[in-house]
Amino acid sequence: MAMSQPIGKKDDDRDDEGEYSPFLGIEKGAVLQEARVFNDSQLDPRRCSQVITKLLYLLNQGETLTKAEATGVFFSVTKLFQSKDLVLRRMVYLIIKELSPSSDEVIIVTSSLMKDMNSKTDMYRANAIRVLSRIIDGTLLTQIERYLKQAIVDKNPVVASAALVSGIHLLQTNPEIVKRWSNEVQEAVQSRAALVQFHALALLHQIRQNDRLAVSKLVTSLTRGTVRSPLAQCLLIRYTSQVIRESGITQTGDRPFYDYLEGCLRHKAEMVIFEAARAITELNGVSNRELTPAITVLQLFLSSSKPVLRFAAVRTLNKVAMTHPMAVTNCNIDMESLISDQNRSIATLAITTLLKTGNESSVDRLMKQITNFMSDIADEFKIVVVEAIRSLCLKFPLKYRALMNFLSNILREEGGFDYKKAIVDSIVILIRDIPDAKESGLFHLCEFIEDCEFTYLSTQILHFLGNEGPKTSDPSKYIRYINNRVILENATVRACAVSTLAKFCATVDSLKPRILILLRRCLYDNDDEVRDRATLYLSILGDDASVGETDESKKEFVFGSLDIPLVNLESSLKNYEPTEEPFNIDFVPKEVKSQSLAEKKAPGKKATGLGASHNGPPSTVDAYEKLLSSIPEFSHFGKLFKSSAPVELTEAETEYSVNVVKHIFDGHVVFQFNCTNTIPEQLLENVTVIMDASEAEDFSEVSLKPLASLPYDSPGQTFVAFEKPEGVVVGKFANTLRFIVKEVDPSTGEAEDDGVEDEYQLEDLEVDSADFMLKVGVSNFRNAWESMGEDCEKVDEYGLGVRESLAEAVNAVINILGMQPCEGTEVVPSNSRSHTCLLSGVFVGNVRVLVRLSFGIEGGAKQEGPKQIAMKLAVRSEDQAVSEAIHEMVASG
Amino acid sequence: MANFSRESCPSIKNILLLDSEGNRVAVKYYSDEWPTQSARLGFEKSVFTKTHKTNARSEAEIAMFENNIVVYKFFQDLHFFVTGGDDENELILATVLQGFFDAVTLILRSNVDKREALENLDLILLCLDEIVDGGIILETDASVIAGKVESHSVDSSAPLSEQTISQALATAREHFTRSLLK
């Protein structure tokens, strides 16, 4: 075989032939015809190989065979096992794998393949194993298991690898069989052949992966022994990280196996060095000392001539920069040279890393470099860059001018919706968070909507402009942009522009007469919605508007956001029955409802659980309201403030199952006990709950509504009402279920006449401060917080003691306060050392409350286990007393 | 196709050999991420359009496609691609690519172009079969891979004793016609 044949030899002819292909014009039908040669009595191996190649070519090009065609080809191919031609046999193996025969067809070839599996030719053995393992099922596998086990320890590495890799595949379908091979696999791990060790290690780990101790032992022995191939070394690094992850840090603060990982950084194969470096950066709570050697090798990779190496390194450093920006700053110089990298993925990763690690002084230089770069990357990369710039700007607010200019420049360039939306979102966030940036930011947005092809973005910007524009020093300059929308845009944008004009009109008196003229013009718009909005706003804001409406209420109407969950509004509207009383939006519950607890807790074994029965407890707040107002004793309590989720007062699966719902009114509390009798032989009558209020002195019982009869498995309710002072009153009640029990004959279902009085102890019930808090979210916490003002703010710090984790502490405080977490801040990213959580709610007496919680871990840098946690609590509300009450709740909670 | 725990064992999702217009020469998929023919063609098209203008001739290049990493190398009118998941060690993928490319170079005796590849498609397919099995890397050393493929190819091993006279004649005739075509 002449390897060094000159390349140019055939070049001359090729030009003449143009698109020459040996398969030019071949077609499935003809090839299937040709496949008949497989059935010839005198086989021509060369010819047969060619036909198989043609078939494989067709399949590879995406041609498909019908079931019948595939079966036909498969059966004739099986005849080719007669030939002893090596080349043909290999092609037969290939095509059998491609045809993936069904299990009843497999039978035909198994004996041939099993014969090959025991052949003296290594190539036959290895390939037959791989083909067989691909097509057989469990029963056949048990027949050949013996040979596979032998093959695993075969002295020919190709055979051993074939058996091991087959084992990895078979483990998915027949784990119990493959697990029996672990002795042989264990032996193969010690193999001198590099790839056999790799395959054996992979299989052994998968067999043992649920056995922590075994994996740990495996890692311990191999990290001390010899690992022959880089691939096996990479595997071992992965398994080692897994062991480290599961074992945590030892008493001395050392991480087991860290030395091994660090040692791998000096391996001769780049693959291994990188795997180890990546593993170190991904260690849980990695320390700077541990990171340094890994960062150093990654930094060397950054200036490699190989793009793959640069990419791998910069991608890993980019991830590290998210959690440990300081550790990566050493690489900044190398990183900057990557901005001009030919490979745009590398350049983008370099830029976003720099944006995370950069300091204030490098911002300007960086922005210059990025500007050149932005024009030749794809939108998806641009979005990544825009997001990185947004966070950079929030980090260095003083640099807003450069960053805002950059954003406005790219906003003017070509780009798709997602990209433009990312830019607009970023500008909006910067305007909100950096007061100085407001005017220039709004101006850029106005420029943008002058020529914006995306309706969604135009409306978003107009809405935002309406809220922010009137508060600027010269609101009049925005009117032109808005009115242009009324003239030039589609109906959706026009309607939105009308609302924006109205907002200016309501806020800026000097502009009012002129805006009213603009609004009046909109009365002749050809779109209903635009006309309706104009009419509505004119009647509220216009000169002839009904007297009596104060400016304040007008403003509130124009700006007022709907602070009611739409779901609640929808269900209230559905429940509304036309009467002389108009629908009142104030009665729509504001509470964000989670799935009813009663339904979730319904005992699974019975179809008619607590919530399922027809007279079971109503699950929604308005249903509660309806139920309570239908009971004369409670109808004068006023408006229901809040109903708690059901609290179980009995263990699961006891004779009687009772849970309670706390209904809070301004001056009263009603306890609704939902009772279920789970004994078929009993009928309960005159059921009441005796509540001992000796630990709840502020409450005094006013009425009690017994349940007349509680038959088996048919839930019913009994109520107890207490009077209480206004505001927050807490207390603890000891409860006893009292009733008359009557025996029931299960066969007839009839109860005896005489009953016995009996009692059943229930668990204690607490009324705590969270019961007086409604979960009501706000859409924009920052705005709400700012508009609430500092008048009734109260800030204090608390030590929360030792907690399992930051997340656990955050949840505990949220539960104590019973408020609605906003903007997803209830989620604590793992590994964070501090967290801010925003809560919102309405306190009894309809007082709006906003809470900002800042958590931090105190003391040393211990990474794992319980930590000392401190919290700063800032409360703003409309009432100083309420702000103090919230602090009280935390202090006592 | 096997669904083994991919986080622990390096795995290859596909190997593609396309021509300079993005048409298939030979492809092999090991992952069920692209279950249909059209999904596969779509993937190949997007990979090709995104990469064909880059210069991946001297060193292997790399790109990301949604949740996948593709390493690639071009030679003459052939484009070699290897795809892995986005948490895969890039250098392992590059090693597989290099093994594939070098093995093809050996098999085609340095005449690495589309025409030669198609004429020896059987060897190319055997080569793919020897590199990766169901997503698991079998071998990355080009000379070992080429050795496994070549040792059974027409010219070398098949012992003469196993060939009948007529087969030998057929072989000779074939060689003759081939050389005439050139």
Interface residues (C-beta under 8 A of the other chain):
Chain A: M1 A2 M3 S4 Q5 I7 K9 K10 D13 R14 Y20 S21 P22 F23 D44 P45 R46 R47 S49 I52 T53 L56 Y57 N60 Q61 G62 T64 K84 D85 L86 V87 R90 M91 L94 K97 M123 R130 R134 V158 S161 A162 V165 I168 H169 L171 Q172 L195 F198 H199 A202 H205 Q206 Q209 P230 L231 C234 L235 R238 Y239 Q242 E270 M271 F274 E275 R278 S305 K306 P307 V308 L309 F311 A312 R315 Q342 N343 S345
Chain B: A2 N3 F4 S5 E7 S8 C9 P10 R24 A26 V27 Q37 R40 L41 T54 N55 E59 A60 E61 I62 A63 M64 V71 N89 E90 L91 I92 L93 A94 T95 L106 R109 S110 N111 R115 L118 E119 L121 D122 L125 L126 D129 D133 G134 I136 I137 L138 E139 T140 K148 E150 S151 H152 S153 V154 D155 S156 S157 A158 E162 S166 Q167 A170 T171 E174 K182
